[in-house]
């Protein structure tokens, strides 16, 4: 092809057709430029296609992580609602003067031990960060994802950490000091039997027979923070649903 154009140029020059030669040269330059632009366009198209394929792959992985996170989240929501109910029951018993020596309030040790704690799966989000968050091309989806991991999850973690401090540094030491211990398993001969496969830690009990303002204050504090945490869990659950819907639209254009 190059030899063909070179021969045309030589022929025009040999015939003394300078004007025609200039027109031809300009036309040839234009053709070269057009060829370069087409090549660049094809290259850009290929790069954009690769980027989109990578984005779709990461979004599908992110969806999987979010579904696993939500499964854990639903368990934590159930725990928070149970703890809220137990806290309220103890508080009502105290207010109604129903807690005394001969009739202690039986509080499961799991009330302290089995607190709610979310463990979000972060592998896909970390992969997205390593690529650059702008790999998510949809502005609205990118903002939702960023807010979820950088804002809402951190708020939940802060509330969980505060509750852990209440449990381990305040409430647990108080109950260890001022309550007795009991078990629903009256016939258990040893710890192997107590913690056998068909038993649970909830069989161990705090027997609360005396109360004071300090305990009431701790119950109010724990209830209030757990109520906040439960609300944040519910918000997380809704956000996960929203993000998954957006991911489905991005990864499946037919929807």
Secondary structure, DSSP 8 states (H G I E B T S, - for coil): -HHHHHHHHHHHHHTT-HHHHHHHHHHHHHHHHHHHHHHHHHHHHHHHHHHHHHHHHHHHHHHHHHHHHHHHHHHHHHHHHHHHHHHHHHHHHHHTT--BTTB-EEEETHHHHS--------HHHHHHHHH-GGGS--HHHHHHHHHIIIIIHHHHHHHHHHHHHIIIIIIHHHHHHH-EEEES-TT--SHHHHTSTT--GGGEEEEE----HHHHHHHHHHHHHHHHHHHHHHHHHHHHHHHHHHHHHHH-TT-
